[in-house]
Amino acid sequence: MPLIKVQTSVAIPAPTAVEGLLKILSAKLATHLGKPESYVMTAFEPEVAMTFAGTVEPVCYIEVKSIGSMSPAQTKAMSQDFCQVVNEKLGVPINRVYIEFADAKASLWGWNGSTFG
């Protein structure tokens, strides 16, 4: 049910680097939300045409979605954590990362031919 999707202007890293990044983000998202990692989905889109602050320097947009409510303390901790990971793994400065946190209603999240609500 939790999802973390990373879109970045950075060139495609080596496949093993992408896999490593996604595994790190998956584990961290599960920990932050207190949900089983077996339900976490990750996605990565490199080389997206993007600008930030009027420039095409490396930039990143992250979406985090989950059923239920994320508290301000959780979103702040996740923002700090995910920005650091993206900086370390992709070289995107943390001040060039936007993160959108979205709570989803269980009835609006489908899985396995049904929904969670």
Order of alpha helices (4+ residues) and beta strands (2+ residues): beta-alpha-beta-beta-alpha-beta-beta-beta
